[in-house]
C-alpha cells in the first residue's frame, strides 16, 4: 500500500506536486466543480487517499484513510512506520508489485489487495490502487512521489472466506452422501457436472461437460416421461422437482438415481445420488409382501400387528375380520376386549401363560384357544407370533398370524373318538377271544389230556407207545400253559380282583423270566383306587412299553414307576439300552409305529399325553394324565418338576 521512500530531487518533486490533482496537500485556491464532486465521492464511498513524498520521507493520509488504518486524523508517518502498517505476511509481495510497476507499460501504476495491521492489533483487508512518479538520476530512475486510493474490503474478504468455507462444507457433504451436482441452461443441450456426478453416471471422473441427449438415451422411456412431466411443472409452476429413475451404465448394468432440481436465473441446478441399495431393498420387500399375501390368502391366515406400549392392534388383512366375525367398521380388538369378550373363559389362563412364556423365552408365541364370535359361534384358533424388542430388552411389538382350526379340531375329535372306539372294540375282542379260548380250546386240550390218560392204561409201561404218550402229554401241558398265559395277557382277569399294582407285579415276574432283564417296580397305592378302565389302560401301556424294550432297546435293566403328584398320574418306564438311533427316529417319523402311537392314543383317552426322551444312556417313556378326581382341571406337564428336561418330540421305535 505504502511506497518506500527513496532519494529524489526536491525541486522536481515540488514541480510534480504542483501538477497533481488528487490527494495533494497544496492549497487549491479555486476548486472546480469536478474537484467538489471528487471529494463528495471520496466521502460517500469511504475512499482513503495517501500521498508519499520520497524527498521529505513523509506519508500523509486523508481522514477517510486514517479511519481505515485506525490512525488519528491528520497522522503523518515516515517511511519505516508506514511500511510496518502492511501485514508482515503480505509485505514482500506488496514490495515486489511496486518494483514491477517501474517497468510496466503504464509506468508506475500498480494495484493489489493485502492485509494491514492496525495499531490496536486488528487486521483489515484493503484494496490499493496507486501510482509512482519517477525522474532520471545518474544512478537510474528514482521515485519522487506516489499517490493512491485505498478501500476497506474486509467485509468482502470475510464474505469470500465464508463462501469458501460453505462451499467446502457443501462439497464434503456431497462427497459423504455420494451426491453429484449438475447445472445447465433450461433450453441447453449440455450440462456441467462435477467429479462425483461423473462417477454416478459411469463417466471418466474428469468429465465436466455432458450431452443431455446422450444421458436421456440411457434412461428407460417410462422413467423419462415421468421426469419430463415433472420438469414441465417445475418450469411452469415452480413445483419442486424430485424424481427417482433407472439409469443404464456403460457396462450394461442398471443404477437407481434420485434427482432434485430447481431453477435460478434461467438455469437449472440439481443434485443426484445413488439409491440403488434402497430401491433393490424396496423391490425385494414388495416381492416378499406379495408372496406373504399369497401365502396367507392361500392358507386362510389372518395377519395382525400389536403395539404393546399403546395396546393398539392392527388387523392387516380382511381374513382377521372374518375369523372374529367382525367388519372393518367394527375395527380391531384390544387385548382386554379379546380376553373379556371373545376368549373362552376356560382358555384365559393358558393364553396368558403362553404370552408370558413367549416374552421370556425368545419371543416365539404359539397359543391354541377357543373364541366366541360376535354372533356367538365358537371357533378354535391357532395364534403364532414373534415379539420384537427395544434395545433395553423390553418387548415393543408382536407380529403374528391367526388360523381358524375349527375344522381340524373337529377332525381331531373324530379321530380321538374313533381311536377310543377302536380301543374299546380291541378290548372287547380280546375279552371274547379269551373267553372262547377258555371255553373251547382249553377245554379241548383238557379233554385230549384225559383221553391220553385212558390210552396210557392200555399200553405196556416202558414201551415205545408209553414214551410217545409221555411226550404228547408234555406237549399238551405246555400248550395249555401258553394258552393260559396268552389269555391272561389279552384279558387279565386278576386286574379287577387284585388291582393294578399286583397285576403289574405278576406280569413283571413273567416278563423277567421270559426276557431275562432286571426290573425295578415302584408304585403308589392310589393307582388301585382308579376306575377299572383307567387301570386297564395303564396296564396296556406298561405291556406295550416293556415289549418295546425287549424288542429294540438291548437293555439289561428296566424301571417301572407309578407316581401320583398334585392330582396328576405319572407312569414312567426307563431302560439303560442304546437309545433310539437317529436313523430309527427318521424312519419312525415317516412310518409311525403302532406301539407308541397306541400308547399315546390310550393316554389321550383319559386327557393325558406321552413324551419320550432318548440318548446314549437309555430311553425314558413318560405318560402323564389327570387323576379321576382332577380330570375337570387342565392337564399340565409342569406338575412333575423333574420332567422339564423331557423336551424331545415323540419318537417311534
Buried (B, 14 or more C-beta within 10 A) or exposed (E): BBBBBBEBBEEBBBEBBEEBEEBBEEEEEEEEEEEEEBEEEBEEEEBBBBBBBBBBBBBBBBBBBBBBBBBEEEBBBEBEEBBBBBBEEBBEEBBEBBEEBBEEEEEBEBEBBBBBBEEEEEEBBBBBBBBBBBBEBEEEBBBBBBBBBBBBBBEEBEEEEEEEEEEEEEBEEBEEEEBBBBBBEEEEEEBBBBBBBBBBBBBEEEBBEBEEEEBEEBBEEEBBEBBEEBBEEBEEEEEEBEBBBBBBEEEEEEBBBBBBBEBEEEEBBBBBBBBBEEBEEEEEEEEEEEEBEEEBEEEEBBBBBBEBEEEEBEBBBEBBBBBBBBEEEEEBBBBEBBBEEBBBEEBEEBBBBBBEBBBEEEBEBEBBBBBBBEEEEEBBBBBBBBBEEEEEEEBEBBBBBBBBBBEEBEEEEEEEEEBBEEBEEEBEEBEEBBEEBBEEBBEEBEEBBEEBEEEBEEBEEEEEBEEEBEEBBEEBEEBBEEBBEBBBBBBBEEBEEBBBBBBBBBBBEEBEEEBEBEBEBEBBEBBBBBEEEBBBBBBBBBBBBBEBBBEBBEBEBBBBBBBBBEBBBBBBBBBBBBBBEEEBBEBBEEEBBEBBBBBBBBBBBBBBBBBBBBEEEBBBBBBBBBBEEBBEEEBBBEBBEEBEEBEBEBBBB
